[in-house]
Amino acid sequence: CSGRYVVTANKEVMAKHGHELLALAQEHGVDILFEASVGSGTPIIGPLRRDLSANEITSIRAIINGTTNYILTRMSKEGLDFQEALRQAQALGYAEADPTNDVEGFDAAYKLAILASLAFHTHVHPDDVYREGITSLNTRDFRYAQDLGYAIKLLAVARTGEDGVDARVHPSFVPKEELLASVDGVLNAVQVEGDLLGRVLFQGPGAGPFPTASAIVADVMDAAHSVAAAKAGRKGDRLPWRAGRPLPMKPVAELTTR
């Protein structure tokens, strides 16, 4: 380790190796800042590491991929089929030429692994996150959802309990009276539940260069503040990384949902 602060938006690296990198950085008196790796411009890493640290987090329910949320919104609001909604997303720059990482749920699984690891003070590897994408959805699914009073969202869900952690990404029926049901377009939203605070929702843009730049620059400024504080002989205000204990992952076949 070079003894320097690192700012990154690389979700795959942080999902797979973040626990090791954070521990190594702490050994050397520095930190890794990665706000842009999950919510783009929506702050959630900082709140989990600092603002919610007094809480025991029990669950996360999130919409954390702007590309798929845009596609699902177009399918719901305009009656488009998947391929046409995807073409629109690509034309607007919201989807890559090869959209596999987004539409098959890999991107959301990486992000959920990061959030669950931070929230539950353990290491959740993305390979242990159950993953199902949106490519099999069709216009009939959205008609059924509408008739029953639901919206279809690609939800990332993580919960912890006495018997371990469950983490999964898959299309879900969300009751229209819930706040997450109204999160449309490229917006992201993360609902966190803690024992003291109850439920709190973080929402903001989840795609585009400017929201991502906002998070990266904020992390750079945070790192600069910490460096300046150290040179002045002051300790920074960042809480230390807490690795916690390994928790077992529950197979998706054993889960009960409603």
N, C-alpha and C positions, 0 to 999 in steps of 0.2 A: 504494500500500500504506500502511495507517495505522500501521504499526509495532507492531501488536498480534498476539498469538498467536490462532490460529483453531482451534477444535475442531469437527469435523464428523463426521457419520455418512453423508454423501451419497456413495454409491458411484459414481453415474453421473458426477458432477462430477470426482471423483478419478480415475476410470478414463479419462476423456476429456482432462482438463486438469491432472491432478495434477503432471506433470513441470514444467509451466510455473509452477504456483502454488508448488511447493516451491522452485524456483529463485528466484522473486520474493521469497518469504519469507526465504530465505537472504541475499539481497542486503540486506535490511533488518534482519538480525540477529534474526529471530524464526523461528517454525516453524508448520507446520500439522500438527495431531495428528488422526489419523483411524482409530484402532484399531477403533471400532465399525462402520466401513464394510464390513468383510469378515466377521469371525468372530463378530459380536455380542459375547458375553461371553468368547469364546475368544481369548486373546492370540496374535496372529501378526504384526501389523504391527511392534510393538516388537521382537520377536525377529529379524525380517528386517532391520530398520534398525540394530540394535545387537548383539544377542547372537550372531548368526550371521555377523557382518561379516568375520570372519577366513576364512570359507569361500568357495570358489567354488561357488555353487549350480548344480547341473546339472539338477535336475528337481523338479517339484511334482506331487503327486497328491492331490486333495482332494475332500471332500464339503462343499460350502459353501452349500447352500441347505436350511434346516431344513424348509421347506414340502414340497418334493419328497421329501426323505428320509422325512418322516412318511408321505406318501402311498405311497411304495414299500414302506415297512415294513408298512403295513396290507394292501397288496395281497399281499405275500409271506407274512405271518404268518396272516392271516385269510381269504385267498382272495377279497378284495373286488375288484370291477372298479374302473376308474379313477374313474368318476363318483361312486361311493359313497364311495371313500376321500377324494376331494376334498371331498365334502359334510361328511364327518367333520372334515376339517382346517379347513373354514370355520366349522363350528359351535364348534370349540374356539378360534377366533381365530388359527389358524396360517396361514390363507390368506385373501387379500383376496376381496371380492365378485367382482372381475375378477382372476383368478389368472394372467393371461397372462404377466406379467413373471417369475413363478416357474416355471410348468409348461412354458413354451417355452424356458427356459434363459437369458433375458436377464440376470436377477439374477446367476446364477453366472458368466456371461461378463464382466460388469462386475468382479466380485470377482477373477476369474482374471487379468484385465488388470492390476489393481492389484498382485496378488502377483507376476506375472511381471515387471512393470516394476521392482519393488523388488529382486527376487531376481537378475535378470539385468542390472541397471543399464542399462536401455534404456527405450524407450517402446513398449509394446504397446497399441495402440488396440483397444477392444472390437469394433470392426467387423472387425478382423483375426482374431478368435477364432472358429473354427468352432463352430457352435451347433446343437444338436438337443435338443428337449425330450422329455418323457415321455408325451405325450398318445396316442401310437400304441401304447403297451404294453398288453397284455391278460393275462388270467389264464393263458393257454396259455404265454406267455413265461416266467412264473414257475415253472410246472410243469417246463418244459424245463430251466431253470436249476437247480432243486432236484435233478432227476434226474442232472444232470451235475456237481453239487458246487459250484455257484456261487451268489452273491447278485447281484441286479441293483441297481446304484447309478448315480445321475447323477454321473459323475465329471468333475471339472475337471482337466485335465492340461496341464502346460507343460514343455517340455524345450528345452535349448539345446545347440548343438554348433557345429562349425566352419562348417556351412552355414546357420546361422541358428536361428530360434526356431520351434517349433510350439506352438500353444495351441488347445485344443479342449474343448468341453463336450458330452457325449453320454451316453446310457445305456450301461453297460458290464457285462459279466460279470466279477465279482471272485471269485477262488477263496476258498472259505470259510475256508481256513487263514490268509488275510491279515487283519490287524487292521482294515482298512477295511471288510471284509465284515460285521463285527459292530457297526458304528456304525449304530444304529437310532434311530427316532423323530426328534425335532427336533435331535439332536446334530449338530454339525459336527466335522470332523477334517481336518487338513492335514498331509500327510507331505512333508517336505522332505529332499532328499538333497544333501549337500555333500561336497567332496573331503576335508576333514579329519574331520568329525564322522560321516560316513556318513548313515544315515537317522535322522530324529527325527520323532516324531508329536505334534502338538498337538490336543487334543480337548476339547470342552466344548459347552455349550448354544448352539444357533444360532438360536433364536427366543424371543420373549417380551420384555416391557418391562424386566424386572429385569436380565437379562444385558446388554442394550444399555446400560441406565443405568450398570451397573458399569463398562463400558468408557469411556463418555463422562465420568463423574465422575473416573475415573483419569486421563484425558487433561487434564481441567481442573486436577487436582492437580499433574500434571507441569508444565503451563504455569505455574502459580502458583509452583512451586519454581524454575523457570528465571527468572521475573521477579524473585523474591526474591534469587536468586544474582547477577543482573545489578546489582541495586541495591546489593548488598554488595560489588560489584567483583570477583565471582568469575565465571569462565566456567562455563557449564552443562556437563553430561556427555554431551550429545547429539552424535552424530557428524554431520558435515555431509552434506547431500544430494549423492550422486554420480550425475550424469546419465549418465555412460558414453558409449557410441557407439551409433548406430543399427544395428540388426541386422535382416537380412531375415527376413520371415515365410515359412515353408514352406507351400505349399498342402496341404490335407488329402488330396488325391488322391495326393500323392507320399509320404505317410507309411507306414511299416511298423510295425504294432503286433502284440502277441501277448497 
